[in-house]
Amino acid sequence: MSSWRSLLLRIGDKSLEYGPSSDFKEHIDICFGALRRELEHSETEILEYLLTCAEQLPHKIPLYGTLIGLINLENENSVKRLVEKTQSKFQDALDTGNCNRIRILMRLMTVMMCSKALQPSSLVDIFETFLSSAATTVDEEKGNPLWQPCADFYITCILSCLPWGAAELVEQVPEDIERVMVGIEAYLSIRKHTSDTGLSFFENEDEIERDLNNKDFLEDLWDRIQVLSSNGWKVESVPRPHLSFEAQLVAGKSHELGTISCSNLPNLPSVTSGVSFGKEKHEAELKYPQRIRRLNIFPSSKMEDMQPIDRFVMEEYLLDVLLYFNGSRKECASFMVGLPVAFRYEYLMAETIFSQLLMLPQPPFKPAYYTLVIIDLCKALPGAFPAVVAGAVRALFEKIADLDMECRTRLILWFSHHLSNFQFIWPWEEWAYVLDLPRWAPQRVFVQEVLEREVRLSYWDKVKQSIENAPGLEELLPPKGGPNFSLGAEDGKENNEHVLSGQLNDMVKGKSPVREIISWIDETVFSNNSLEVTLRVVVQTLLNIGSKSFTHLVTVLERYGQVIAKVCSDEDKQVMLIAEVSSFWKSNTQMTAIAIDRMMGYRLISNLAIVRWVFSEENVEQFHTSDRPWEILRNAVSKTYNRISDLRKEISSLKRSISSAEVAAKEAKAEVDAAESKLALVDGEPVLGENPVRLNRLKSRAEKAKEELISLQESLEAKEALLARATDENEALFILLYKSFSSVLTERLPKGSGTRTLRELKSTQVEEMAVDLEEPSTMELDNENEIPQNSQSNGGKKSVSYNVGEKEQWCITTLSYVKAFSRQYASEVWPYIEKLDAEILTEDAPPLFRSAVCFGLRRPIIEA
């Protein structure tokens, strides 16, 4: 990497390029000196790289903006071209709805204004264009209020620029910025309060009432900006290196931006129904999502050094680093711990990462990414961050009963993965009291599921050793043992099933052809035994052969899947097959899930069969005490969704290829036509057509282009047929899923009580279970060790109760999963909403079930 590139990349960092100095002014002087020497020879490369660095290292934008201002003093035309390039990228981002690029480029243009490279009036013009678009969007007569997420995004972009440049704007164009602020206040008065219903981290029976009382993200940001304004626009968390060069920068020529325009939004649906409104509102929220939902884990005293605006700025820094370094976790952690602020921010960093990990309906990146970043941060800050993470875990554990079910699952997966990277060390004795809670208590189930996931990541004895300070927790470990093969000869006793299993085992090990095995089953097994016996012999034997490892299982299914398909040829038999798999791996939840998932992948079992099995009586009774049936259901729905998603991507890619192929075929044919129409001399005589050799070559190329186009069109037809089939399967899956939920909830929810909220449901419990615990329950954390004051110590006893009964907990858990599935797959559910309303979400369905679906889809609650 050439020196000017490394200097640009590492500016502001503690690095070899800048030696021991951490002074921003010195860094800028060194970097500008290198750029000035190279500018004449490498102007284009330098400006392109500078713009790329500003986009992908946005927390350094004040430094890059100052460099642009200094370059402007040397070469106005270079910076003019940079401004034009920035505007072009900005307009492209607006046209394509690239929210992150819009936000970052606006920040860059704000800082360029501070460095005298951009006219303040140009920035104000952008603000007013955004304001005008936002106001029109939420106008019920002229716009489309369903796209308020877009309007809110534009206003958020304006407000988020102010910490970086409001002081200069107020100084240079006070009337203009005052007009913008008045316009924002007017917009806030006509927009609708944004509801977080269905997306909050904690499930609350008063979700709607609480949501109306709390400020939404934009209202909260406006309040922070108001405080900032009253403090003279001073922001501790935003460096202002341009002030060190103010005497020089003032001599620069400020450039102007051309006109920019916001993208056109859809008109209001022609059919004004709740369903059409709901679909379009969902589409708008997907395209313009809220970037963060704050998860307040720690007491406010942990961040008392920060001003309100500093929290917003720090969140912007942290989220930007997570965004642009998602492929490089070590670089991500390195930049996160080295942000350009003078105060400590470990608690805010933990809250921000956990808010992303647990964000609903899904995190911006795969959960494993956040796990790795947290691990690297613990290693980068060994004296501080591990204790902060431990405090976050304890605080979330205290409220685990109220944590959204999807968030709870992610927390379990993260925590077990995290501990596996730190030798499974955790003070389990603090949580040993969960053994005294009922088996359905969320805290007890949480510990049980974390231990089960740890066993998957290590081995049983290792996990048992890790809980030696709380030996009683061994009760919550999963069973130790391998497969439950019921057809092995015991004590020399053999029955008919054992004999048949032995014969099948010999045939497989003897590598008998699949056709021969199927014939043997038809003639010897099925003809003399029931379907249940035949299925048990075939499935148990083949699973036992494949039980040594995942690879063995896959090999058996690939080679002998036709045998299983022959025996389990319809949905009823597939349900029996899944039950047999579950019985064989009853001591190993992971292998149960893997085997069923693989069988679905090989189309040996359907997603409908899996749903039917999950909602069988045996599994329904586990809904509130185990993740086993839910994991299998999640896998089935996810695999179905992924099939459709992959097909849509392939079809989209094929359509683009067909467009290119059509152009190529058209051009090739035009060349042939042109060649054939030309006059050429052959043996001195004029002949219509070019040189025969070249003409043949052109014809050959045209023919190949046509063949390629036809091939692509045929592939598209095949993929579209597969998509149509997959879409039908998807519809059948969700209809059956909601019918099954409705059925089991109708049976178990309190009848005739008029229960409509979770609070009413919880209050139906009459008996209270007292548990001896130590120290009072509170979310306050010990200052030094981050240990919640309700954890065990050597102090006295106190009584804590978990007063939700088993039946009520079952209902709460199941309703939470209804909401979770509805929320996660809302894009797939909305196309079938009319059918769901007509067949399932009727007035006969339990009100709590209807409410859970509506919360998940973020639609108004259907009243009976």
C-alpha angles and dihedrals in degrees: 000000000000116000097250090053094051091045091053092046096047100038110135093017130108097251145139091256091067101030119215094333120109096174111125094212092054091047091051092048092051094045094045091050090056093045093049091055092052100036096091093053102032105027097137094046093047095050093045092049092045090053092047091051091050091051097046100035098041094161086069095051093112088059094047091046090055090050089052089052091052092047087051089062090056101038119013093180092057092054091044088058089046090053090049090049090050091051091049091052090045093053091047089052091051092048093050097038094241096167098184094051092046091053096045095045090050089054090049092050090049091054091045086057090052089053092051093248094112132043113248088223090061091056091046089052089057090049092051093046089054092045092051092048092047094049092048092048095057093043105109093210102041103025144029112264090192086077094058089124087069092048091048090050092055092051091046089054091054094048093044090058094057099078087058100045116003093105091059093043092051090049097046106030106016096159093049095050090046088054090051092050091050089050092052091050089050091050092051089054094057102036121089121251108258115238123219090194110145093013102069119115094231124054109232127180089216092051096136095044092046091048093055092050095050125073116248121232097272094046090049092049090050090054091051091050090050090054089047091052092051088051093057095260093286112155118183094193096056115075116219104200092158089074089069088060098036095118090056100038094054089071092060124105113246114223129216130233121227122238117295127198133202119237119263115256126213119270121247112286112272090224105062102208132134089246096053090045091049093051094051094044088053090051091051092050091050093052096043105030124179106257099219140010109200118239107200103204103151132053114268089245089074089068101033092124091067127086115224092258092049090065091055093047093048091050089052091052094047095045092048092053091048089049100048098037099044089122095050113050096177093053088045093055091044093055093043093058093045103053116148099258134110099218131073117258108174093125094050090046090054093047092049094049093046090047088057095043091051098035116137138261085013138331119261090245136022112291091238089067092060090045091056093045091052090049091051092046090053088054093044093049103028094161097053119014101057090058091048091051090048089051090051091051092050093047093049091046089056090059098034092119090063097039114112111261094239090049090048091054092049091048090053092050093046096046095049091047091047094050091048087064092052101048091268090282114165132137094250091171087077089065100036088107090076087082087071092054121088114271091252095053108121094230091054092046090049093055091044093052094045090053091047091052090047090056088055090054095046131359135287099256092049092053091046089053090052091060096047090119088061103033092169089071088073083086088070095050116106116256115284112233146073133259123336099234105180098183101064117117110258124195090349091295117133131178131188094278092052091052093049091047090052091051092050090047090053091049092052093046089046088055095237113182117265091240091056092050092050090050091050091051092050095046103034110022111028096036091059102031141047124266090253092056093044092049093046093050094048098041098040093047096048093044090050091053089051096042099096095080145338089266091054090051093051091047092052093048092048094049101037103024089111089060092055091043090053093053095040101042100149139039096263091054091046089057088054089048092054090048089053091050090050091049093049092051098033090131094049118055092180095057091045090056093044094048093049092045092051092047090053089049090055089045092241088129130026128230088244091058089052092051091049091050094047090054094048115121095256093055097039088062089059097050094104099036106042140035091212099100093036093054091054092047092048090051093050095049092043093051091050091049092047091053091056093042092052092048091051090052092048092049091048090050092047091051090054090048091049091052090053092044092051090054091047093048091048092050092047092051091048090053091051092048091049092049093048092051094055123098115232133180115243115180088344093305124111111247128182109245137041128272105316093230094055091041091054090049091052092048091050091052092047090050092051091049090051092048091050090051092050091048092052091047091052090049089051092052090050093049092047089052090051090048092051090052092046091048091054089050089049093053092048090049096054094042090053092043094054092042089053093048091048092049098051093042093049088055096048109030113097109274124224093003097107089228108177105158136047089242090060090046093052092046092060090076110104105182124067123210114214120208127190109237136159128248127002122296115252140138091230112116130218108254097231108033102023090232114152112239093239093064120109120277136149092281131106132291130268135179122250124175137207100201103180113107125225096255092048092047090051090054093046092050094046093047089050090056091049088057093043095052092044092051098044095048099032091128089058095041098050095068089059098040095110090055092046091050092049099044108025115011092060128137088266092062116095111270091230090055092051090047092051092053092047093048090051092049092040092232127135112280113264111238118211 
